[in-house]
């Protein structure tokens, strides 16, 4: 039970409490209304419920709080009832994210709903941010490092016949 601190009236002589999670949209109303999904009321006596903030959601009616999106999720819009998973090539590592973070160059993420990115393996590279896969070094190039953005040409006198090579 939450004690109300605001009231609405049935008549000039009666006054009834307005509870959290509810609102009264018109002065002199004879009834209070539950906040709809996507909205909440954390203060008694509101004329309109508050929309869930970006990075948050409200998935029940008569809500008194908004819930932050979990890591791996985000919500860019106000007044929503859920948070979508971040797309491949992106991540969110904190609660309440309103945007997805793209993976940096040299990193990728092939899964949705991720909280981090993966460095490119030796023999592979990732040249652009927001990548959902790594690219094998082409024939004649190599890299023996993780997280690279380019492959190195084989030095004169050496031969790199295989795609994805880690040595020359």
N, C-alpha and C positions, 0 to 999 in steps of 0.2 A: 504494500500500500504506500502510495506517495501522497503526502499531504498537499493539497492545492493551496495556492496563495492568491488566485484570481477567481472572479465569479462572473456568472452570467445570470440573467433574470428571467423568471417565468412571468412575473407580473411586477407591479410597482412595489409589492410587499415581500416577494420571495427572491432569494438570491441563492444560486447553486454554484458549486465549485467547478472550475475548469481544470481538468487533470493534465499532467504531462502526457505527451503523445497525442494530444487533442488540440483543437482550435475552434474558435467561434468566428465565423466569417462575417456576420452582420451584427451591429449593435442592436440590442434588444431581442436577440435570438432566443428561442425557447429550447434550443438543443445545442450541444457541442458535437463536433464531428471528429472522427479518428483521422490522424494523419495517414495519408495514402503511402503505399510502397514507393520508395525513392525519396520520401520526406520524413521529417521528424520534428518533434517539439521538445526542447530541453528546458523551456521556460514556460510556466503556466500563463495563460491569458493571451496567447498570440492570436492574431486575426488570420494569419496564414502560416502553415507549417514551413519549415526551412527545407530547401532542397539539399540532398547530400552533396558535399563539396567534391570537386575533382580529386581523385585519389581515394575516394570513399564511396560507400554504398549503403543503402537501407533496404533490406529484403523482407521486412514485415510491416504490417499496418500498425498504427498506434505506437510507433517507435519513439523512444526518448533519447536515443544517441545514433550517431552514424558510425559505421565500422570501416577501418582502413583496409584497403586492398592488401593482400598478402604479397610477400616477395614472389616474383615471377608473374605477377598480375599488374594491371594498371587501369586507370579510368580517367580519360581526358574530359569527360562531360559532367555537368552538374545534374543532380536529381536521378541518379541511376540505381537500379536494384541489384546489380552484380558488377564484377570486374572481369574483363576478358584476360586470357593468358597473353603474355607478350609473344610476338611473332618470332619465328626463326631469324637468326642474325641479330637478335636483340636480347636484353636482359633487364630485370629490375632486382636490386639486391636489398631494398628497404621496403618497409610497409608504407602505404599511403602514396604510392607513385601515381602521378597524373600523366606521365610520359614514359615511353620506352627508351632505354639507352641503347644506341647501336654498338655492336662489337667494334673495337678499334681495329685499325689495319694490323695485319699479322695475327689476328684472332678471328674465330668464327663460332657460330652456334647453330647446329642443325635442328635442335629441338625447340618446340614452343614451350612457354611457361618457365623459362630458365632464369636462374639467379646469377649466372656468370657466363663468361665466354671461355673458349679453349684456344690455346696457342696452336698455330700451325705446326704440324710435325716436321722433323727433318725430311728433306726431299720434297717439301710442299711449301706453298706461299699463299698469302691472302693480301691482295693489293689494294682493297677498298674497304671502308668501314661498312658495317651492317651486313657482312657476308654470312651466308648460311652453309657454306662449304669451303674447303681448302682446295687449291689447285696444284696438281703435281708439276714439278719442274719439267720442262720440255727436254727432249733429247738434246745433248750438247750443253746443258746447264745443270747445276747442282746447288744444294745447300745442306750443310751439316748442322744447322742451328734450328731451334724452335722459334716460332713467332716471327718468321721473316716475311717481308713484303715483296721481295724479288728473289730470283735465283741468280747465281753467279755463272758467267760463261766459263767453260773449261779453259784452263791455261793452254798456251801453245804447246803442242807436242803431246797433249793428253787427249783421251777419248772418253766421252760419256754417252754410251749407246742407249741406256735405258731411261725411260721416263720415270721421274720421281727419285733420281739418284741423290745419294748423300755424300758421294766422293767423286773426285775426277780421276 
